[in-house]
Amino acid sequence: AVPPTGFMSCRLFFALHDDDEANREAAKHVWNEIYGKDLDADYGLELLSYLSQAGGSTRAQAARALTAAMTAHPDTISQTLNALSTLFVTSRSSEGTRAGVALALQEAAPILRARDLPLVSSFLIKALRDDSETVRATIMAAGQTVLDAHGADHVALLLPVFEACLDRDANQVFTPQEEESQDRVREGVAIFLGTLARHLPPGDPRVAVVVNR
């Protein structure tokens, strides 16, 4: 018999989001005809572990599965976002895992709620300091996807987060090493602000403020 919870249910759910259609169909058959249950809300640790796998396609599959799991259990979104942030911070030796976290955020962009946006935006800003160009590129892609998904409805909520970052930056003195890191943050935040500006109505005075930044 297929165990109703734990590793097997998460493994099956993960397989439902395989790149290969035949694999997805096989997993769907097992899930519906043999397993026959919904995913439990304690999916987090197991599905998150797949973000640390070596293959980029496996990490992309994990990102899709996590988004589907959060969609099935909206009350776990905040917990899962916090777990993603923790995984990023604790994976300093694994560029692939950090890129996987960014990919998961990008995939989850459409299901984020207004109350999630400040936390996600602050995380993206901090992640721009990453030493890896590959990771920073995935962070930028994730940020732009989030802002494109929510900028039109929540520009007033998002704009102050990025403006505050630049304001703090202007009032601090950095060592040469810190300055290099901050340059990456400034560049990324400027691009994020430009993405947000596209969602402002023509003639909005905030457009000029963003451009001047």
Stockholm file with secondary structure:
# STOCKHOLM 1.0

chainA/1-213         AVPPTGFMSCRLFFALHDDDEANREAAKHVWNEIYGKDLDADYGLELLSYLSQAGGSTRAQAARALTAAMTAHPDTISQTLNALSTLFVTSRSSEGTRAGVALALQEAAPILRARDLPLVSSFLIKALRDDSETVRATIMAAGQTVLDAHGADHVALLLPVFEACLDRDANQVFTPQEEESQDRVREGVAIFLGTLARHLPPGDPRVAVVVNR
#=GR chainA/1-213 SS CCCSSTHHHHHHHHHTTCSSHHHHHHHHHIIIIIICCCCCTTCHHHHHHGGGSSCHHHHHHHHHHHHHHHHHCGGGHHHHHHHHHHHHHTCTTCHHHHHHHHHHHHHHGGGCCGGGHHHHHHHHHHHTTCSCHHHHHHHHHHHHHHHHHHHHHHHHHHHHHHHHHHHHHHTCCCCHHHHHHHHHHHHHHHHHHHHHHTTSCTTCHHHHHHHHC
#=GC SS_cons         CCCSSTHHHHHHHHHTTCSSHHHHHHHHHIIIIIICCCCCTTCHHHHHHGGGSSCHHHHHHHHHHHHHHHHHCGGGHHHHHHHHHHHHHTCTTCHHHHHHHHHHHHHHGGGCCGGGHHHHHHHHHHHTTCSCHHHHHHHHHHHHHHHHHHHHHHHHHHHHHHHHHHHHHHTCCCCHHHHHHHHHHHHHHHHHHHHHHTTSCTTCHHHHHHHHC
//
